[in-house]
Amino acid sequence: MRGRKANVAGLGLTTLTYACALAMIFPIIWTVLTSLKSEVDAVAQPPSLAFLPTLEHYREAFLDQHYLEFFRNSMILALGSTLLACVIGIPAAYGLSLQAAAKAQKTLSWILSTKMLPVVGIVVPLLVLYKSLGLFDTYVGMILLYAAMNLPLVIWMMRSFFAEVPHELIEASSIDGAGTLRTLVSIVLPLALPGIAATALLCVIFAWNEFFIAVNLTGSRTGTIPVYISGFMTSEGLFWAKMSAASTLAIIPVFCLGLAAQRSLVRGLTMGAIK
């Protein structure tokens, strides 16, 4: 009887898991299907699953110089801001991991509190500041902003990864005469590589998907993919098929990056979960 109940519970949990996974991936599947339709089929009501597939919208995206420029901008801003956030955040996280837990917790709480400020509350001051400093619609300005946006994430995640490194290794390195920087580079970072990969991937995803800051602080020179996609909403209507094709192409780099770093991502996100 107990075994039967366990089997029923396991089947119910498995079914729920598959249902949640389907609910999460269904919008992506629908976007891909819509991108293969003509504009007439894309807006048909009720939606039709019987249609003649076309790659015309993908061809238009590849031949659209503006799309390629926005795609390049997203790449530069996502990778550049992630690199800057890691260069600043990793040493800060390592320093916090060496402090007593009580002292570090206060600093970490203050760092996290910076993420709680609504972006809409600071976009106007940022706009005024950036225009006065000549940073509006520039790579430097957006990389600095995206790096600052992801810095709390880097510090929080990397501090937890560094805390799992055996303290005996750090003490042994110190006894051998290695300084703090040498210990970080030679001992700690190699052990925390899965955590670094997971953190960097999340930073890239957040910077790649960010829209509100980009639409207000960028123009024709540094506009990103989300800004470009929003341009399909025009006074003439919403071009569903073209927008879906552009969105599908925007998903591919992040999907491939996540697939390539899947093992490191899973290991990094679960570091310290089981001792």
Disulfide bonds with the S-S distance in Angstrom:
none
